[in-house]
Amino acid sequence: MRIPYLIAIVSSILLGLSSRKWSTILPSFVAQNAGDILWAMMVYFGFRLLLVRKSTLTATWLSFLFSFGIEFSQLYQEDWINQIRGTTLGALVLGKGFLVEDLVRYTAGIIIAAILDKAALKFTLRS
């Protein structure tokens, strides 16, 4: 049961990194939004991987708490954390600056991931 979530996490990461790398050839709407949406989807699938026996609702709420917590943490600007944010990994995990739009993107990503998860679970139960 955990393997599909691991695949979803890796796929989200690869698609998210690709959306940043090839942003110049993507439609601007996709280039501006895909990375954050996919990041939030990865967070959701990560919680599902760790808490496979819990409900999708639990994973959804934890994903919102985590994602929004990371975004609001960007309001905290001290040298030590900004040095971490200055690294590639730190920027990917912690972000750099607070944006309200990111909250909307995270919401979309979490909802999309939860819908895909529920649909996959229904399909799996039918088979």
C-alpha positions, 0 to 999 in steps of 0.5 A, a space after each residue: 500500500 505504501 509503494 503507490 505513495 512513494 511513486 507519487 512522491 517521486 513523480 511530484 518531485 520530478 515534475 516540480 523540478 522539471 516545471 522550474 527547470 523548463 519554465 521558459 517553454 511552459 505556458 506562463 500560468 503553468 510555470 508560475 503555479 505548477 511548482 508550488 502545487 506539486 510541492 503541496 501534492 508531494 507533502 500530501 502523498 508524504 503524509 499518506 506514505 507515513 500514515 497509510 492507515 489513517 484517513 485521507 482527511 487526516 492527511 489533508 489536514 496535516 498537509 494544510 498545517 504543514 504547508 501553511 506552517 512553512 509558508 507562514 514561517 517565511 515571515 520570520 527573517 533571521 540570519 540563521 534561517 535565511 542562510 538555510 533558505 539560501 541553499 538549494 535544498 533550504 529554498 525548496 523545503 522552506 521557501 524564501 518569502 511569504 506569498 498569499 498566492 502560495 497558500 492558494 497554490 498549496 490548497 489547490 495541490 492538496 485538494 488535487 492530491 486528495 481527489 486523486 488519492 480517493 479516486 485511486 482508492 475507489 478504483 483499487 477497491 473495485 478491482 
